[in-house]
């Protein structure tokens, strides 16, 4: 079995190439924007999509739990894609439950009542030094933060970096973005976990680190964050 591909991005914090952040001493693993059941939900709206997303997501989550053995799995919002995938998302959470001591579901703008009535959700979550929220109400949640919340971890933005070779080749890859809030506090924007999420047009405020997640490599990208079109 191949070892996971990771990079250390902070003290005791790893970024896995599968778009997950792991705190090795606090015992948590966080991902954002799973959008589980995207193909099912969109099919009910008339789209015709291949069904590879859901098994790929479940396999990746199982692999991350097996490799890193977190005590808490933190799902940072947009766990489901929409009301049409509530049943499938509930089954996913139930299938993960035996493999991790605690699953923390943070409410995102795609997480509908059809799922929330059957599974507990929270607006925010805290670990020592870390505040978690989905990010769609970032300013409101940030107004409640303290200096003890050294890092505010969010999703929602689907950050991505575009790489060009100067000869017409263009490659877009998901990325984790670190940006300054104050001199002593940061925001980390997680890459979208969903294979359907190609990356949005997120423009960082004051980015100072960008970490690209490719299937077999994680590395820090020095160039400015480009708008992902």
MARPADO-738273 format. One record per residue (C-alpha): residue number from 1; residue in one letter; x, y, z. Coordinates in steps of 0.25 Angstrom, whole numbers. Example, Ala and Ser with C-alpha at 12.3 -4.5 7.8 and 13.67 -1.06 7.14 Angstrom:
2
1 | A | 49 | -18 | 31
2 | S | 55 | -4 | 29
END
This chain:
229
1 | X | 0 | 0 | 0
2 | X | 6 | 14 | -4
3 | X | 7 | 24 | 7
4 | X | -1 | 36 | 6
5 | X | 4 | 48 | -1
6 | X | 5 | 60 | 9
7 | X | 12 | 73 | 11
8 | X | 14 | 80 | 25
9 | X | 7 | 93 | 24
10 | X | 8 | 98 | 39
11 | X | 12 | 92 | 52
12 | X | 6 | 78 | 53
13 | X | -3 | 81 | 41
14 | X | -2 | 73 | 28
15 | X | -9 | 75 | 15
16 | X | -12 | 62 | 8
17 | X | -12 | 62 | -7
18 | X | -27 | 57 | -6
19 | X | -31 | 71 | -2
20 | X | -31 | 69 | 13
21 | X | -25 | 76 | 25
22 | X | -20 | 67 | 37
23 | X | -16 | 72 | 50
24 | X | -7 | 61 | 55
25 | X | -7 | 64 | 70
26 | X | -21 | 69 | 72
27 | X | -26 | 57 | 64
28 | X | -36 | 63 | 54
29 | X | -37 | 63 | 39
30 | X | -45 | 73 | 31
31 | X | -50 | 74 | 17
32 | X | -60 | 84 | 11
33 | X | -70 | 84 | -1
34 | X | -72 | 69 | -3
35 | X | -85 | 73 | -11
36 | X | -89 | 58 | -9
37 | X | -99 | 53 | -19
38 | X | -96 | 64 | -29
39 | X | -99 | 55 | -41
40 | X | -112 | 49 | -35
41 | X | -117 | 63 | -31
42 | X | -114 | 69 | -44
43 | X | -121 | 57 | -52
44 | X | -134 | 61 | -45
45 | X | -132 | 74 | -51
46 | X | -130 | 68 | -65
47 | X | -115 | 67 | -66
48 | X | -109 | 54 | -71
49 | X | -96 | 51 | -63
50 | X | -87 | 39 | -61
51 | X | -88 | 33 | -47
52 | X | -74 | 33 | -43
53 | X | -74 | 44 | -33
54 | X | -81 | 37 | -21
55 | X | -72 | 25 | -21
56 | X | -60 | 33 | -23
57 | X | -63 | 42 | -11
58 | X | -67 | 30 | -2
59 | X | -54 | 23 | -5
60 | X | -45 | 35 | -3
61 | X | -52 | 38 | 11
62 | X | -50 | 24 | 15
63 | X | -35 | 24 | 10
64 | X | -32 | 37 | 18
65 | X | -38 | 31 | 31
66 | X | -30 | 18 | 29
67 | X | -17 | 26 | 26
68 | X | -18 | 37 | 37
69 | X | -27 | 30 | 48
70 | X | -34 | 43 | 52
71 | X | -42 | 44 | 64
72 | X | -51 | 54 | 58
73 | X | -55 | 56 | 44
74 | X | -59 | 71 | 41
75 | X | -68 | 73 | 29
76 | X | -67 | 88 | 26
77 | X | -80 | 90 | 19
78 | X | -87 | 87 | 6
79 | X | -87 | 72 | 10
80 | X | -99 | 70 | 0
81 | X | -101 | 76 | -13
82 | X | -116 | 79 | -11
83 | X | -129 | 73 | -7
84 | X | -129 | 62 | -18
85 | X | -117 | 56 | -11
86 | X | -121 | 56 | 3
87 | X | -124 | 41 | 4
88 | X | -110 | 37 | -2
89 | X | -103 | 47 | 7
90 | X | -109 | 41 | 19
91 | X | -105 | 27 | 15
92 | X | -91 | 33 | 13
93 | X | -90 | 38 | 27
94 | X | -96 | 26 | 33
95 | X | -85 | 17 | 25
96 | X | -74 | 26 | 31
97 | X | -79 | 26 | 45
98 | X | -73 | 12 | 49
99 | X | -59 | 17 | 45
100 | X | -57 | 29 | 53
101 | X | -61 | 33 | 67
102 | X | -68 | 46 | 63
103 | X | -73 | 53 | 51
104 | X | -75 | 68 | 51
105 | X | -84 | 74 | 40
106 | X | -84 | 89 | 38
107 | X | -95 | 95 | 32
108 | X | -93 | 100 | 17
109 | X | -102 | 107 | 8
110 | X | -104 | 94 | 0
111 | X | -108 | 86 | 12
112 | X | -123 | 85 | 12
113 | X | -134 | 82 | 23
114 | X | -136 | 68 | 17
115 | X | -122 | 64 | 22
116 | X | -121 | 73 | 34
117 | X | -134 | 67 | 40
118 | X | -127 | 53 | 41
119 | X | -113 | 57 | 44
120 | X | -108 | 68 | 54
121 | X | -101 | 80 | 48
122 | X | -94 | 92 | 55
123 | X | -92 | 106 | 49
124 | X | -77 | 106 | 55
125 | X | -67 | 97 | 62
126 | X | -55 | 100 | 70
127 | X | -42 | 92 | 72
128 | X | -31 | 99 | 80
129 | X | -26 | 110 | 72
130 | X | -36 | 107 | 60
131 | X | -49 | 112 | 57
132 | X | -57 | 105 | 46
133 | X | -69 | 110 | 38
134 | X | -73 | 108 | 23
135 | X | -70 | 122 | 19
136 | X | -83 | 127 | 12
137 | X | -85 | 135 | 25
138 | X | -71 | 138 | 27
139 | X | -72 | 152 | 32
140 | X | -83 | 149 | 42
141 | X | -75 | 137 | 48
142 | X | -62 | 145 | 48
143 | X | -68 | 156 | 56
144 | X | -70 | 146 | 67
145 | X | -55 | 141 | 66
146 | X | -45 | 144 | 77
147 | X | -30 | 144 | 77
148 | X | -30 | 130 | 82
149 | X | -36 | 126 | 68
150 | X | -22 | 127 | 62
151 | X | -27 | 121 | 49
152 | X | -41 | 122 | 43
153 | X | -43 | 110 | 33
154 | X | -54 | 111 | 23
155 | X | -58 | 105 | 9
156 | X | -69 | 110 | 0
157 | X | -59 | 118 | -10
158 | X | -54 | 105 | -17
159 | X | -40 | 112 | -19
160 | X | -32 | 107 | -31
161 | X | -19 | 111 | -37
162 | X | -16 | 111 | -52
163 | X | -3 | 107 | -58
164 | X | 1 | 111 | -72
165 | X | 13 | 106 | -80
166 | X | 14 | 118 | -89
167 | X | 10 | 110 | -101
168 | X | -5 | 109 | -100
169 | X | -6 | 98 | -89
170 | X | -14 | 102 | -77
171 | X | -16 | 93 | -65
172 | X | -25 | 96 | -53
173 | X | -23 | 90 | -40
174 | X | -30 | 91 | -26
175 | X | -22 | 98 | -16
176 | X | -22 | 102 | -1
177 | X | -20 | 117 | 1
178 | X | -15 | 123 | 14
179 | X | -18 | 138 | 15
180 | X | -16 | 149 | 26
181 | X | -27 | 154 | 34
182 | X | -19 | 161 | 45
183 | X | -4 | 160 | 48
184 | X | -7 | 149 | 58
185 | X | -19 | 142 | 51
186 | X | -21 | 135 | 37
187 | X | -32 | 129 | 29
188 | X | -29 | 116 | 22
189 | X | -39 | 113 | 10
190 | X | -39 | 98 | 7
191 | X | -40 | 92 | -7
192 | X | -53 | 86 | -11
193 | X | -53 | 71 | -8
194 | X | -63 | 68 | -19
195 | X | -58 | 63 | -32
196 | X | -68 | 71 | -39
197 | X | -63 | 84 | -34
198 | X | -53 | 90 | -44
199 | X | -50 | 102 | -36
200 | X | -57 | 116 | -35
201 | X | -53 | 130 | -38
202 | X | -48 | 132 | -23
203 | X | -39 | 144 | -22
204 | X | -31 | 144 | -8
205 | X | -30 | 156 | 0
206 | X | -16 | 156 | 5
207 | X | -11 | 142 | 1
208 | X | 3 | 138 | 6
209 | X | 3 | 123 | 3
210 | X | -4 | 115 | -7
211 | X | -3 | 100 | -7
212 | X | -7 | 92 | -20
213 | X | -13 | 78 | -18
214 | X | -10 | 69 | -30
215 | X | -13 | 54 | -30
216 | X | 2 | 50 | -26
217 | X | 8 | 63 | -21
218 | X | 5 | 75 | -12
219 | X | 14 | 87 | -13
220 | X | 14 | 102 | -10
221 | X | 11 | 111 | -22
222 | X | 18 | 124 | -22
223 | X | 11 | 131 | -33
224 | X | -1 | 140 | -30
225 | X | -15 | 133 | -30
226 | X | -21 | 134 | -43
227 | X | -36 | 135 | -46
228 | X | -40 | 121 | -49
229 | X | -49 | 122 | -62
END
